[in-house]
Amino acid sequence: MANKATAVDIGSHSVKILGIQTGKHGIKVVRFAGLPRGESATPLAQAGVPLAGVVCGLAGRDMTLRYSQVPPTPDWQLRKLMDLEIQDISQQSGGALSADYNLLPAQDPEAGVETVLLALAKDEALDRLQGEVKSSGGSIAAFVPNCTALYNAFLKCGPVEEDAVVCLANIGHETIDVALVKGTDLLFARNLSGGTKVLDDAIGAAFNVSGRKAEALKKDLLDLDPQSRGRYASGQAEKVTIAAGGAAGSITAAIQSSVSFCKAQTKLADLRVDKVLLAGGGARLRGLRGMLRESLRCPVELFDPFQNLDLTALPPADAEQLQAMRHEAVVALGLAVGRTDDTLYSLEILPEAVRRKQRFAQRTVWNILAAAVVVALLALQAKRGREDVEAATIAGERARRAISSANGVHTEAAAAIEENKVQRAVVEYLASQAMPLSALLRAERAVGANLPPQLWVRKMEILAAGGMGSGIRKRPAVLVEGSGKELNGVEVGRVINEFAGKVKADLAKVGATAPLKPLGTQADKSEAFQITVDFAEAK
């Protein structure tokens, strides 16, 4: 997989372009741009982001998701089954379709069936999106459903909880993408037409205003939170909320119906949503979370995967724009991470013409590689022939050299034996001077385990073997120097003696000695001490 990816999420109100780079420290967001999108599409080139080989999201009427139940089958047989189903659907739709499929995690292994998620898109829709990107000097590597991109963003950057059932909902202006996840398993994915536009339509019809004015009223005055009933900011806010109240129920219904379909699909009759995470521009509607919380009887929160990512590489203008569009950019993030991590859920749609080009390119590459292998084998055979002739010519010379070198082997062996004796003596001496790591760790653990709060260690160092007079050490020792002050009225001298006694007792178990040497009162009025841990007889 590539370590860089750029994603484009083309919505009805805005286009989100996001670039990421992966490395040993995780995911780094390197570019972001949000372009307005109205009746006339804004050229994507205005974002100043390279658009070669981007992954583009699909949602709403541009795509259809279907589920198929099949018995466990080999990959080649499953591919044939899916090809037949795609051909059948294409004939019924009356237009050319492009598709991709992937298995969903089995929830009941004993059921003996597998669930296949099939994503289909009309080629005319793909051509339209591809033309928009191409007109800005870019190209599309693949199309991915927004709902599975939402799942990948959650899987890679979200608060995944084992066995918790989470409903991910990306609420746009004209679409709603839903993904139901249990732990890390995708249970159900769905794309719906609708979104917050139904609220604009309801407000526009009630007040007889244009769509743009209705949207402004929605943003400024609408409050869907049930707790706000009777306490609206103004009479106008109450009227706007009442006008949109019925239409707002369609958002709740979209999530509830998705849960019902998921129960039927997975045969999990007792499935219950533990949490709802919202993304998209509609997620910030005033009171929406409160309305969903009351209807769904579970916590409803905003989904912000960017809080777990490295944003330091973003240019200041990009960072400011991402901060303002964090929830709208979630799908774009999911599209991008899916291209950089092959462990995530893969569902990529390509137009058939592009697939044919890829297959042709792949076959051409294999043919070129095969020809290169043949040429290499012929060259290798000729080379080996020359090498055989050369080998026969020098064989006699090698034999003569072998006889000559054999005469010197005895002399070299004798010299090596003498050298080994010297080196062995050096090794034995170094062994006597070395301190095993376990001995040093034992000293450190004994000090750390018994150190009271009145005392602190200033220095621990290894003393080489040696010394003078009766103090000569056969092996290195560990010198521990510390200080202490009176605390809670306990005499520090007594504390030092008790500490030294405990350390001595611990180290005596392994045959080490640890005599205490008081160093007297220091300039800071602390009592200094010294313990020399000698492992000469340690086991």
NUVOMAR-705523 format. One record per residue (C-alpha): x, y, z; residue in one letter. Coordinates in steps of 0.05 Angstrom, whole numbers, padded with zeros to 5 digits, always signed. Layout:
NUVOMAR-705523
XYZA...
end
This chain:
NUVOMAR-705523
+00000+00000+00000M+00021+00072-00012A+00044+00116+00045N+00010+00177+00015K-00062+00187-00007A-00108+00244-00028T-00183+00239-00022A-00240+00280-00052V-00309+00282-00021D-00356+00318-00069I-00419+00340-00033G-00478+00383-00054S-00453+00444-00014H-00378+00434-00012S-00319+00394-00037V-00270+00368+00014K-00199+00351-00008I-00154+00318+00043L-00083+00291+00037G-00049+00245+00088I+00019+00213+00097Q+00033+00152+00139T+00097+00135+00175G+00125+00101+00237K+00092+00155+00280H+00022+00144+00251G-00021+00186+00205I-00002+00257+00188K-00052+00304+00153V-00011+00345+00104V-00064+00382+00063R-00137+00402+00069F-00182+00446+00028A-00257+00459+00030G-00287+00490-00032L-00358+00517-00037P-00403+00482-00086R-00466+00514-00112G-00505+00512-00177E-00439+00518-00215S-00383+00473-00192A-00320+00508-00166T-00257+00484-00203P-00220+00437-00156L-00154+00466-00180A-00168+00527-00137Q-00151+00485-00076A-00078+00482-00098G-00074+00408-00079V-00046+00357-00129P-00103+00313-00152L-00067+00256-00188A-00093+00188-00168G-00144+00211-00117V-00197+00168-00085V-00267+00196-00092C-00328+00184-00048G-00396+00160-00071L-00463+00173-00037A-00537+00183-00049G-00565+00168-00118R-00495+00158-00148D-00490+00089-00116M-00530+00029-00093T-00512-00022-00039L-00539-00093-00039R-00530-00153+00006Y-00526-00225-00017S-00525-00289+00025Q-00480-00343-00004V-00452-00408+00023P-00378-00410+00038P-00345-00413-00030T-00274-00406-00058P-00255-00337-00083D-00257-00355-00157W-00328-00383-00150Q-00351-00323-00109L-00323-00278-00164R-00364-00314-00217K-00428-00310-00174L-00419-00236-00164M-00404-00224-00238D-00469-00258-00256L-00508-00217-00206E-00476-00152-00230I-00494-00170-00302Q-00566-00185-00282D-00573-00119-00244I-00541-00081-00302S-00592-00109-00351Q-00650-00090-00305Q-00624-00019-00294S-00618-00006-00368G-00548+00024-00363G-00476+00004-00355A-00456-00009-00283L-00389-00015-00247S-00385-00052-00182A-00343-00082-00127D-00358-00128-00069Y-00329-00153-00003N-00350-00201+00052L-00376-00177+00118L-00350-00208+00183P-00391-00269+00201A-00433-00260+00264Q-00456-00333+00268D-00402-00380+00241P-00449-00440+00250E-00501-00411+00204A-00464-00436+00143G-00473-00373+00101V-00431-00312+00085E-00457-00242+00073T-00430-00204+00013V-00436-00128+00009L-00442-00107-00064L-00433-00034-00085A-00457-00013-00154L-00453+00054-00190A-00476+00076-00258K-00419+00091-00305D-00451+00157-00324E-00445+00180-00251A-00373+00158-00247L-00357+00193-00313D-00389+00257-00287R-00346+00256-00224L-00285+00236-00262Q-00295+00292-00312G-00299+00343-00255E-00233+00320-00226V-00201+00312-00295K-00220+00383-00314S-00177+00407-00256S-00116+00368-00280G-00127+00307-00236G-00147+00234-00241S-00187+00185-00199I-00155+00120-00177A-00219+00091-00147A-00289+00107-00122F-00308+00086-00051V-00376+00088-00016P-00378+00142+00036N-00410+00095+00087C-00351+00046+00084T-00302+00105+00086A-00338+00128+00149L-00327+00058+00178Y-00253+00059+00160N-00244+00127+00193A-00275+00099+00256F-00234+00035+00253L-00168+00073+00243K-00179+00135+00285C-00242+00126+00327G-00258+00106+00398P-00267+00031+00384V-00296-00008+00443E-00298-00084+00445E-00368-00112+00433D-00399-00042+00435A-00450-00030+00379V-00438+00039+00350V-00479+00074+00297C-00439+00120+00253L-00481+00172+00215A-00453+00222+00166N-00509+00274+00156I-00500+00316+00094G-00545+00365+00060H-00576+00315+00012E-00550+00247+00036T-00542+00206+00099I-00489+00152+00105D-00498+00101+00160V-00451+00046+00185A-00467+00000+00243L-00405-00028+00277V-00397-00080+00332K-00328-00075+00363G-00286-00074+00300T-00335-00113+00256D-00378-00078+00203L-00450-00103+00212L-00487-00060+00162F-00474-00002+00115A-00526+00042+00081R-00530+00105+00039N-00594+00146+00037L-00619+00206+00000S-00646+00260+00046G-00603+00297+00096G-00616+00366+00123T-00647+00390+00058K-00714+00363+00082V-00711+00414+00138L-00697+00470+00088D-00756+00448+00046D-00803+00446+00106A-00781+00515+00130I-00784+00543+00059G-00855+00517+00050A-00879+00543+00117A-00851+00613+00108F-00855+00617+00033N-00781+00634+00025V-00725+00611-00021S-00681+00552-00006G-00622+00596+00012R-00665+00637+00061K-00694+00574+00091A-00624+00547+00103E-00604+00612+00137A-00665+00607+00183L-00647+00535+00198K-00576+00553+00219K-00596+00615+00259D-00661+00595+00293L-00674+00520+00290L-00669+00483+00357D-00689+00410+00355L-00671+00393+00427D-00733+00369+00464P-00706+00404+00526Q-00715+00471+00491S-00791+00464+00484R-00823+00523+00517G-00756+00558+00525R-00738+00578+00455Y-00693+00638+00444A-00749+00675+00409S-00818+00667+00380G-00789+00663+00311Q-00743+00606+00333A-00803+00569+00359E-00840+00577+00293K-00780+00553+00253V-00771+00493+00298T-00845+00474+00294I-00843+00481+00218A-00782+00434+00213A-00801+00387+00269G-00838+00336+00226G-00784+00334+00173A-00731+00325+00227A-00762+00259+00244G-00737+00232+00178S-00666+00235+00204I-00685+00195+00265T-00725+00147+00221A-00664+00136+00176A-00623+00112+00235I-00679+00071+00266Q-00695+00037+00200S-00621+00022+00189S-00619-00013+00256V-00682-00053+00238S-00652-00073+00171F-00588-00093+00206C-00625-00138+00254K-00659-00173+00196A-00594-00178+00156Q-00551-00205+00213T-00606-00245+00248K-00587-00209+00313L-00657-00198+00341A-00630-00169+00407D-00583-00119+00373L-00582-00054+00411R-00543+00010+00394V-00497+00031+00451D-00475+00097+00421K-00487+00142+00360V-00429+00182+00331L-00448+00239+00283L-00407+00269+00227A-00421+00314+00168G-00446+00386+00164G-00514+00367+00192G-00483+00339+00256A-00475+00410+00283R-00549+00427+00277L-00572+00458+00343R-00609+00406+00385G-00600+00348+00336L-00561+00307+00386R-00614+00319+00440G-00670+00298+00392M-00633+00234+00372L-00614+00219+00444R-00687+00221+00465E-00711+00179+00406S-00656+00127+00405L-00647+00121+00480R-00571+00121+00478C-00513+00171+00480P-00504+00213+00418V-00437+00248+00407E-00398+00283+00352L-00346+00240+00316F-00279+00277+00313D-00223+00229+00290P-00175+00287+00278F-00161+00295+00352Q-00119+00231+00348N-00079+00253+00286L-00017+00295+00274D-00038+00361+00243L+00029+00397+00251T+00047+00390+00177A-00015+00428+00153L-00003+00498+00125P-00035+00551+00170P-00092+00566+00120A-00107+00491+00113D-00106+00481+00189A-00154+00539+00199E-00202+00511+00147Q-00198+00441+00175L-00214+00467+00244Q-00278+00498+00216A-00297+00435+00177M-00273+00378+00222R-00339+00341+00220H-00350+00351+00145E-00280+00322+00131A-00290+00256+00167V-00310+00218+00104V-00251+00247+00065A-00205+00221+00120L-00237+00151+00115G-00227+00152+00040L-00153+00169+00047A-00136+00119+00103V-00168+00063+00063G-00115+00073+00009R-00056+00070+00057T-00076+00011+00101D-00093-00056+00070D-00121-00082+00136T-00181-00037+00130L-00246-00054+00095Y-00237-00050+00019S-00294-00034-00028L-00269+00004-00090E-00309+00016-00153I-00275+00029-00220L-00307+00041-00288P-00302-00020-00332E-00260+00018-00383A-00209+00033-00329V-00209-00039-00306R-00196-00063-00377R-00137-00015-00382K-00109-00040-00316Q-00117-00113-00338R-00083-00098-00404F-00026-00061-00369A-00017-00118-00321Q-00015-00170-00376R+00034-00127-00416T+00079-00121-00356V+00079-00196-00346W+00096-00207-00420N+00154-00159-00415I+00178-00192-00352L+00174-00261-00385A+00215-00237-00445A+00266-00206-00398A+00272-00271-00360V+00285-00310-00425V+00339-00261-00446V+00370-00264-00377A+00371-00340-00378L+00406-00341-00446L+00458-00291-00423A+00468-00330-00360L+00479-00395-00399Q+00531-00362-00444A+00565-00333-00384K+00568-00400-00349R+00600-00431-00411G+00655-00380-00409R+00664-00391-00335E+00671-00466-00345D+00728-00456-00394V+00762-00408-00347E+00752-00455-00289A+00786-00512-00326A+00845-00468-00343T+00858-00446-00272I+00843-00513-00239A+00915-00536-00244G+00940-00470-00217E+00894-00477-00157R+00921-00547-00143A+00992-00521-00142R+00972-00465-00096R+00937-00514-00050A+01002-00555-00043I+01041-00492-00027S+00990-00466+00023S+00987-00534+00058A+01060-00529+00076N+01046-00465+00115G+00986-00491+00153V+01028-00525+00206H+01068-00462+00220T+01005-00420+00224E+00970-00470+00269A+01028-00470+00319A+01027-00394+00321A+00952-00394+00331A+00958-00441+00391I+01006-00395+00425E+00963-00335+00410E+00902-00371+00439N+00939-00382+00504K+00953-00308+00511V+00881-00289+00494Q+00853-00339+00543R+00895-00308+00598A+00867-00239+00579V+00796-00266+00580V+00805-00296+00649E+00833-00231+00675Y+00775-00191+00645L+00725-00241+00674A+00754-00228+00743S+00744-00153+00733Q+00673-00157+00704A+00610-00148+00742M+00549-00188+00719P+00489-00146+00701L+00447-00186+00749S+00492-00164+00807A+00483-00091+00790L+00407-00101+00783L+00405-00136+00851R+00440-00077+00884A+00393-00027+00851E+00331-00067+00870R+00354-00075+00942A+00364+00001+00948V+00299+00018+00913G+00257-00031+00952A+00280-00006+01021N+00291+00069+01009L+00249+00109+01060P+00221+00179+01045P+00274+00213+01090Q+00331+00189+01046L+00350+00198+00973W+00405+00168+00930V+00454+00218+00898R+00498+00169+00861K+00507+00096+00843M+00570+00075+00808E+00612+00013+00794I+00680+00009+00828L+00732-00031+00790A+00767-00089+00824A+00828-00070+00864G+00841-00025+00923G+00897-00022+00974M+00914-00060+01037G+00860-00101+01069S+00808-00066+01025G+00830-00101+00960I+00770-00127+00921R+00775-00188+00877K+00715-00164+00834R+00681-00097+00821P+00633-00068+00872A+00575-00020+00871V+00582+00046+00908L+00517+00077+00933V+00520+00148+00960E+00460+00183+00989G+00435+00234+01039S+00377+00243+01086G+00341+00294+01128K+00297+00290+01188E+00223+00280+01172L+00165+00278+01220N+00212+00281+01280G+00247+00215+01265V+00322+00218+01274E+00356+00212+01206V+00415+00173+01233G+00370+00118+01258R+00334+00117+01191V+00401+00110+01154I+00422+00052+01199N+00355+00017+01190E+00359+00027+01114F+00430+00001+01111A+00410-00060+01153G+00353-00078+01106K+00397-00070+01044V+00451-00112+01077K+00400-00166+01095A+00372-00169+01024D+00441-00174+00992L+00466-00225+01042A+00416-00274+01011K+00460-00276+00949V+00527-00275+00986G+00541-00200+00977A+00566-00153+01032T+00542-00081+01041A+00579-00043+01097P+00553+00026+01115L+00600+00086+01120K+00571+00152+01149P+00599+00214+01114L+00575+00265+01165G+00533+00327+01158T+00535+00363+01091Q+00530+00438+01074A+00454+00431+01064D+00448+00402+01135K+00434+00332+01107S+00467+00270+01134E+00508+00235+01080A+00524+00161+01078F+00559+00111+01034Q+00545+00036+01023I+00595-00007+00985T+00562-00070+00957V+00615-00123+00945D+00595-00184+00903F+00662-00220+00911A+00627-00281+00941E+00560-00271+00907A+00526-00331+00876K
end
